[in-house]
Amino acid sequence: MTPLQRLSATIQSRKTADPDSSWTAKLLAKGPEKCAEKFGEEAIEAIIEAVKGDRDRLTSEAADVMFHLLVMLAARDITLADVEAELARRDGVSGLTEKAARPKG
């Protein structure tokens, strides 16, 4: 199991944990909207570090983004395996072709 898969499994297990016992459980208890808001905050922090060019800070912020992405997905009952399956479906397809095939709207 990769570190990302372990993290995803831990987040899934926190969905039923006591919010007083875990930051993840507390965040999930606040609902999908709050999870999405936190993901957005972390993404902005990563963007700032990418612009600054600080490799170590960007790496740290990227880890925060990945964590909060998984929390946001868990809040909507989407698993890492679901995302991996979508990536596998797109494997070998040109990004331009894949984007053109997306529904408009």
C-alpha positions as CSV (number, residue, x, y, z in Angstrom):
1,M,0.0,0.0,0.0
2,T,1.4,3.4,-1.0
3,P,1.4,6.3,1.5
4,L,-1.4,7.9,-0.5
5,Q,-3.5,4.8,-0.2
6,R,-2.8,4.5,3.5
7,L,-3.8,8.2,4.0
8,S,-7.0,7.6,2.0
9,A,-7.8,4.5,4.2
10,T,-7.2,6.5,7.3
11,I,-9.5,9.3,6.1
12,Q,-12.2,6.8,5.3
13,S,-11.9,5.3,8.8
14,R,-12.4,8.8,10.3
15,K,-15.8,9.2,8.6
16,T,-17.3,7.3,11.6
17,A,-14.9,8.6,14.3
18,D,-15.7,10.9,17.1
19,P,-15.1,14.5,15.9
20,D,-13.5,15.2,19.3
21,S,-10.8,12.6,18.7
22,S,-9.6,13.6,15.2
23,W,-9.0,16.7,13.1
24,T,-10.2,14.7,10.0
25,A,-13.4,13.5,11.8
26,K,-14.0,17.1,12.9
27,L,-13.6,18.4,9.4
28,L,-15.8,15.7,7.9
29,A,-18.5,16.4,10.5
30,K,-18.7,20.0,9.3
31,G,-19.9,18.7,5.9
32,P,-18.8,18.6,2.3
33,E,-19.0,22.4,1.8
34,K,-16.6,23.1,4.7
35,C,-14.3,20.3,3.3
36,A,-14.3,22.0,-0.1
37,E,-13.6,25.4,1.4
38,K,-10.6,24.0,3.3
39,F,-9.4,22.3,0.1
40,G,-9.6,25.6,-1.7
41,E,-7.7,27.4,1.0
42,E,-4.9,24.8,0.8
43,A,-4.8,25.0,-3.0
44,I,-4.3,28.8,-2.9
45,E,-1.5,28.3,-0.4
46,A,0.2,25.8,-2.8
47,I,-0.3,28.3,-5.7
48,I,1.4,31.0,-3.7
49,E,4.4,28.8,-2.9
50,A,4.6,27.7,-6.6
51,V,4.8,31.3,-7.7
52,K,7.5,32.0,-5.0
53,G,9.5,29.1,-6.2
54,D,10.3,27.7,-2.7
55,R,10.6,23.9,-3.4
56,D,10.3,22.8,0.2
57,R,7.3,25.0,1.0
58,L,5.6,23.9,-2.2
59,T,6.2,20.3,-1.3
60,S,4.7,20.8,2.1
61,E,1.7,22.7,0.7
62,A,1.2,20.0,-2.0
63,A,0.9,17.4,0.8
64,D,-1.7,19.5,2.5
65,V,-3.6,19.9,-0.8
66,M,-3.6,16.1,-1.4
67,F,-4.8,15.5,2.2
68,H,-7.6,18.0,1.9
69,L,-8.6,16.7,-1.6
70,L,-9.0,13.2,-0.1
71,V,-11.1,14.6,2.7
72,M,-13.3,16.6,0.3
73,L,-13.7,13.5,-1.8
74,A,-14.6,11.3,1.3
75,A,-17.2,13.9,2.3
76,R,-18.9,13.1,-1.0
77,D,-18.3,9.3,-0.8
78,I,-15.7,9.3,-3.6
79,T,-12.7,7.2,-2.9
80,L,-9.1,7.3,-4.1
81,A,-9.9,4.1,-6.0
82,D,-12.7,5.9,-7.8
83,V,-10.2,8.7,-8.9
84,E,-7.6,6.1,-9.9
85,A,-10.2,4.3,-12.0
86,E,-10.9,7.6,-13.8
87,L,-7.2,8.2,-14.3
88,A,-6.9,4.7,-15.7
89,R,-9.8,5.3,-18.1
90,R,-8.0,8.4,-19.4
91,D,-4.6,6.7,-19.7
92,G,-3.2,6.9,-23.2
93,V,-5.8,9.5,-24.3
94,S,-4.5,12.8,-25.4
95,G,-5.4,15.6,-23.0
96,L,-6.8,17.6,-25.9
97,T,-9.0,14.6,-27.0
98,E,-10.1,14.0,-23.5
99,K,-11.1,17.6,-22.9
100,A,-12.9,17.9,-26.2
101,A,-15.0,14.8,-25.3
102,R,-16.2,16.3,-22.0
103,P,-19.8,17.4,-21.8
104,K,-20.3,21.1,-22.3
105,G,-21.9,23.1,-19.5
